[in-house]
């Protein structure tokens, strides 16, 4: 499997599972703007620090992915 960018990989995982960004926003209360920024590797748009980890954690949990793998990346 080709390793894409972090955000691109997340987006592909989400699309493969047929989960809408709206669903992630609904479950996690993370703004859609931040989720889109994450998928587009626009990390400067994110709040920063520990909050970024929380955003990644919320996103991958909704998809059922391994939290530690993704936070490690």
RADA-V828418 format. One line per field, one symbol per residue. ss: DSSP state (2 for helix, 1 for strand, 0 for the rest). Layout:
ss->???
This chain:
ss->0000022222222222000022222222000222222220002220002222222222222220002222220
